[in-house]
Amino acid sequence: MRILSGIQPSGKLHLGNYLGMMRPAMELQEQGEAFLFIANYHALTTIHDRATLWGYTQDVALDFLACGLDPQRTAFYRQSDVPEVTELTWLLSTLAPMGLLERCHSYKDKTPRGLPASHGLFSYPVLMAADILAVQSNCVPVGRDQKQHVEVTRDLAIKFNNQFGEVFTVPDPAIRDEVAVVPGVDGQKMSKSYRNTIEIFGTAKATRKQIMRIVTDSKALEDPKDPDTCTVFALLKLLAPPNEQAEWAARYRAGGMGYGESKKALADHFEAHFAPLRAKREKLAGNPDYVEDVLQGGARRARAAARETLDRARAATGLVAP
């Protein structure tokens, strides 16, 4: 099985990124041939400052390596180091129906929030399809909110194969329902766009401060509380062991407990998990040559796969002699 994941370098990675994408992607590297890319072409739809984009890209590389990505098992690379993907994007775009792209939430949801209605934002799903199809991925781990992009990829692959012959593997999404939506400090989906995140590699002090800001209801200390509607408990369920989750749920329902207690417990679990990874990241940051070697090695592996795919697509469409 060949697996592909990608993540935009659009800001500091947070707990939602870690639980919803990073950890599932690294678990899947045990199950097949894995490709993981830093989607810096995609990030250009929102970031137009050179230093910012480069800095975020380097941060993502450090974050993944610190969190346990194994470059021997996963081809880890920058999207821009695999130029075959951009040519494949054009080939796919010649078959991409306008109506299909107009229905994609990557465009519909972001333009009302003030993002410029650029061609890059509109055609974002075609570039994503090229990322997936270039390496002939069978499996794409995504959050439920990203499932539509894999469906678009499947549509384009099938349409291309029907028109030109069997060139592309039609991929399937792998969705982790239990962490598909990680709540932010305001109760909405955790997102950099909403500024409601808990950064995974902030300082211990800053992280605890973010956790203590989580919005809760106004019930008094003695009142029973509903764990199923509490953002703090929702996050505890993602970090605490099952037996402790059950204990906290019982305490919520019994009353006599303030939300500050569960917030402190959440902060303790967060620090216990991420403090060793933070130390590993600091060590990696002091060895930039190693990080670059990992990314270049991953790009060579990805380019080899993408070149083979692109050659087949060029031949199928008539861009080269039969």
SVG drawing of the C-alpha trace seen along z (x, -y; Angstrom):
<svg xmlns="http://www.w3.org/2000/svg" viewBox="-26 -40 51 42">
<polyline fill="none" stroke="black" stroke-width="0.4" points="0.0,0.0 1.3,-3.5 0.2,-6.3 0.4,-10.1 -0.3,-13.0 0.5,-16.7 0.3,-19.7 0.4,-23.4 3.2,-25.5 0.7,-28.2 1.6,-28.8 2.6,-27.2 1.3,-23.6 -1.2,-22.9 -2.9,-20.1 -5.5,-19.7 -2.8,-19.3 -1.1,-16.7 -4.1,-14.6 -5.9,-15.0 -3.1,-14.6 0.4,-14.2 -0.1,-11.2 -2.3,-9.3 0.1,-9.9 3.0,-8.6 1.0,-5.5 0.3,-4.7 4.1,-4.7 4.1,-1.3 1.6,0.0 3.0,-0.7 5.2,-2.9 4.6,-6.5 5.0,-9.9 4.6,-13.1 5.0,-16.5 5.1,-20.1 2.6,-21.9 4.4,-25.1 2.8,-25.6 -0.6,-25.4 0.5,-27.9 1.1,-30.5 -2.7,-31.0 -2.5,-32.8 1.2,-33.7 2.9,-36.2 6.0,-36.9 9.2,-35.1 10.7,-35.0 7.3,-33.9 6.8,-31.0 10.3,-29.7 10.3,-30.0 7.0,-28.1 8.2,-25.4 11.3,-24.8 9.1,-24.7 6.9,-22.0 10.0,-19.9 11.3,-20.2 7.9,-19.5 7.4,-16.2 10.9,-15.0 10.6,-15.8 7.2,-14.0 8.7,-10.7 8.6,-10.8 11.1,-8.1 12.8,-9.3 13.8,-5.7 10.1,-4.7 8.6,-7.9 9.7,-10.0 9.5,-13.5 9.8,-16.4 8.8,-19.9 6.2,-20.1 8.2,-22.6 11.1,-20.1 8.9,-17.9 8.2,-20.1 6.6,-17.2 3.5,-17.8 2.8,-21.2 2.9,-19.8 0.6,-17.1 -1.7,-19.7 -2.1,-21.3 -2.9,-17.9 -5.6,-17.3 -7.0,-20.8 -7.8,-20.3 -10.4,-17.7 -11.6,-19.3 -15.2,-20.5 -15.8,-24.1 -18.9,-23.0 -16.9,-20.5 -14.4,-23.1 -17.1,-25.7 -18.6,-23.3 -15.3,-22.8 -15.3,-24.2 -11.6,-25.2 -13.0,-28.1 -16.5,-28.5 -15.7,-28.7 -12.6,-30.9 -13.5,-33.7 -16.3,-34.9 -13.7,-35.1 -11.7,-37.6 -9.2,-35.5 -8.7,-36.9 -10.6,-35.0 -7.5,-33.9 -7.1,-31.2 -4.8,-29.4 -7.5,-29.2 -10.1,-28.1 -7.9,-25.4 -6.4,-24.2 -8.2,-20.8 -6.5,-20.1 -3.1,-20.7 -4.0,-18.5 -5.1,-15.8 -1.8,-16.0 0.0,-15.6 -1.9,-12.4 -1.9,-10.9 1.8,-11.7 3.0,-9.1 0.1,-6.7 -1.1,-6.7 -3.7,-4.1 -4.5,-5.7 -4.9,-9.3 -5.3,-9.9 -7.5,-13.1 -9.8,-14.7 -13.5,-14.5 -13.5,-18.1 -10.9,-17.2 -12.7,-14.2 -14.1,-16.2 -10.6,-16.8 -10.0,-13.1 -13.3,-12.6 -12.4,-15.3 -9.1,-13.4 -11.0,-10.2 -13.3,-11.9 -10.4,-13.4 -8.4,-10.1 -11.4,-8.2 -12.1,-10.9 -8.5,-10.9 -8.3,-7.1 -11.6,-6.8 -10.4,-9.4 -6.7,-8.4 -6.3,-4.9 -5.3,-3.5 -2.6,-5.9 -3.6,-6.7 -4.4,-4.7 -7.7,-5.7 -7.1,-6.5 -9.3,-6.0 -9.5,-8.3 -8.6,-7.0 -10.6,-9.0 -10.0,-9.0 -13.5,-9.8 -12.5,-10.1 -10.1,-13.0 -11.6,-14.3 -12.5,-17.6 -10.4,-18.8 -12.0,-21.7 -10.1,-24.9 -10.1,-27.1 -13.4,-28.7 -15.2,-25.4 -15.0,-25.7 -12.8,-23.5 -9.2,-24.2 -7.8,-26.3 -5.2,-28.9 -7.8,-30.8 -9.9,-31.1 -6.9,-31.9 -8.1,-29.4 -5.2,-26.9 -3.0,-25.3 0.5,-25.1 2.3,-21.8 5.7,-23.5 5.0,-26.6 6.8,-27.1 5.3,-25.2 4.2,-28.5 2.5,-29.8 0.8,-26.4 -0.6,-26.3 -1.9,-29.9 -3.7,-28.9 -5.3,-25.9 -6.5,-28.0 -8.2,-30.3 -10.5,-27.5 -14.1,-28.7 -16.6,-26.9 -20.1,-27.6 -20.9,-29.5 -22.1,-26.7 -21.1,-27.0 -18.5,-24.8 -21.1,-22.7 -23.3,-22.2 -23.2,-18.9 -21.7,-19.4 -22.0,-17.7 -18.7,-16.3 -20.2,-15.7 -20.6,-19.4 -17.3,-20.6 -14.4,-21.5 -11.9,-20.8 -13.2,-17.2 -13.2,-16.7 -9.5,-17.5 -8.8,-15.4 -10.4,-12.4 -7.7,-12.8 -4.7,-12.9 -5.7,-11.1 -5.9,-7.2 -9.4,-5.7 -9.6,-5.0 -8.8,-8.6 -11.4,-9.8 -14.0,-7.8 -13.0,-9.3 -13.2,-12.8 -16.6,-12.1 -17.9,-10.9 -16.5,-14.0 -18.2,-16.2 -21.6,-14.6 -21.3,-14.6 -20.6,-18.3 -18.3,-19.9 -15.6,-20.4 -14.5,-23.6 -13.4,-23.7 -10.0,-25.0 -9.2,-21.5 -9.9,-19.8 -7.9,-22.5 -4.9,-21.9 -5.2,-18.2 -5.3,-18.8 -2.2,-21.1 -0.3,-18.4 -1.1,-15.7 -0.2,-18.1 3.2,-18.9 4.0,-15.2 3.4,-14.3 5.1,-17.2 8.0,-18.2 10.3,-15.3 9.3,-16.1 10.1,-19.8 13.6,-18.9 14.1,-16.7 13.0,-19.6 15.5,-21.9 18.3,-19.5 17.2,-19.1 17.0,-22.9 20.7,-22.9 21.4,-20.6 19.9,-22.2 22.1,-20.3 20.5,-17.0 17.0,-18.4 17.8,-19.5 19.4,-16.1 16.2,-14.4 14.0,-16.7 16.3,-16.3 16.4,-12.5 12.6,-12.4 12.3,-14.6 14.5,-12.3 12.2,-9.4 9.0,-11.4 10.4,-12.7 11.3,-9.2 7.7,-8.1 6.2,-11.3 8.5,-11.2 7.3,-7.7 3.6,-8.8 4.1,-12.0 5.9,-10.1 2.9,-7.8 0.4,-10.7 2.4,-12.6 2.5,-9.6 -1.2,-8.8 -2.3,-12.4 -0.1,-12.6 2.4,-15.1 5.2,-12.7 5.4,-10.4 3.6,-7.0"/>
</svg>
